[in-house]
């Protein structure tokens, strides 16, 4: 299995491990955190979702990273490449635990993940699938340099707004 580890000033990003379940399940049990990403999930459903994310690393060579605060060692979210069967594009997404909201972690972690997808995976563009009323995620996408591209439907039929940018635009903005 591919096991990249990314570090930012405050965060460690690594593929999920079994010990991340408490954090993962806690995020999925918080109505504020999952309002725009599928709704509440039981602990068992969270485990299945975490196992899916971990499996994507073996099947696709990419996946969601667990986001860990370097200072505390606490799991604070999941961020990274999301490329399931039927994906509408090469996506980088994020979900941060409400206990860590307001610290800029989504932007910091997604910035590292986007750079990694362009450098390590060779992606030529990246998108973010966002519910129209999710102003906080739209703001993160815009801080990352992404712009609105189009309205679309995910494989399950969910309406989303697509934000994104090319590798060339990313590199020009992040020299």
N, C-alpha and C positions, 0 to 999 in steps of 0.2 A: 504494500500500500504506500502511496505517496504521502509523505508527512512533512509538508513545508511548515515552517514556523516563521511568522512575520512579527517584527517588533516595531512599535512606534514609541514615542516619548513616554507614553503612559500605559500602553497596552501590549499584550501578547496575543497573537492570533495563531491558533493551531486547530487541526481537525478535532472533532468531538471525540471524547472518550467516555467510558461508562460512568465515571465519577462526575460528569457534567449533568447527569439526569436531574438532580435536585434543582439546579438553576434553570435548566430547560423547561422542566415541568412547572416550576414556579412562574416563569414568564407566560407559559401557555394557560395558566390558571388565573391570570390577571386580566380582567375584562378590558382595562385601559390599554394594555400592551397588545392585545390581539383583535381589537375592534376592527382593524382594516386588513387583517391577515388570516381570516378564516374562522375567527371566534374561539371560544373557550374549548379547551381540550383536557381530557382526563390525563392522569399520570401515565396510564398505559398507552393512550394515544400519543402523548408526548414522547414516550420511549420509542414507539414505532416511527414517529417522525424523525427523532434523533438518529435512529438506526438507518433510516432512509438517507439522511444527510451523510452519515458516515460511509454508507455503501456507495454513494455517488463518487467518493474519492477513488474507490477501486474501479468503478465502472467508467468514469468519465475523466479521471485525473484532476478533478476539481470538486469543489463543494463548499458548503458553509463552514466557516471557521467558528470555533468557540472563542469568544472575546473575554480575556482575563485581565483584570486590573493588576498591573505589575506590583504596585505598592502593597496590596492586600491579598492577592491571590484569588480574589472573588471572581466567579463567573458572572459576567454582566450582560451577555447577549450573544447573538449569532449574526455573522456578517460574511458575505462572500459570494462566490460564483454559484449560480443556480442554473443548471442546464438539464432539467428532466426531459424525458421523452415528450415530444410535442411542444417544446419550448418555442416561444415566438421570437426569441433572440438570445443573444449572449448577455445574460442578466447578472448584475451584482445587486443583491438586496441586503436588507438589514432589519434587525429587530433587537432593540435594547430594552432591558428590564427597567420598569418605571423607577426603581430605586436609584438608577444611574442616569436618568433623564436630566437634561440641562447641563451636562458636563462636556458636550461636544464629542462624545464617544462614537456615535453613529458616523459622523463625518470623518473623524480620525481613522477609524477602523476601515470604513469603506474606501477612503483614499488609498490606504495601503493595499487593500484587496484589488482595487482597480489597477493600480500600478503593477501588481503581481499578474493579473490576467493579461495585461498587455505584454509584459516582459517575459513571463514564464510560459504562458499558454499561447502567445502570439495572436490573441484576439485583435481584430481590427476595429471593433466598436463595442460599446457596452450600453445596455439599456437598464432602466429601472421601471418595473411595472407597479404603478401606484394608484390607489383609489383616489378619485377626484376630490373627496372631502378631506383627505389626509394632508392637511397643510404642513404639518411638521416634517413629513417625509419629502414633500415637494421642496421645502426649504433646504433639506439636506442635499437633495439632488442638485439644486441650484448652487449651493455652496461648493459642490464637487465640480461645477462647471457644466453640468448637463442642462439641456434645454428641452422644452416640450417638443415632441416629434409628431405624435398622433394619438388618437383614441384607438383602442384595439380590444380584443377579447382573448383571455387566457384559454388554455386547452379545455378547462372545465366550463367555459362560457362566461366567466366573470368579466365584467367591463372594467378596463383599467386605462389609465393615462400612461403613455410611454414617454419617458424622459430619457435622454441619452447623449452620447458624444462619440466621436471617432478617436482612434488612437492618436492620429496626427494632431487633432485639436487638444487632446489631453497633454500630449508632450509639449506642444507650443505653450500651453498655459502653466506647465509645471517644470520649466527648465531650471 
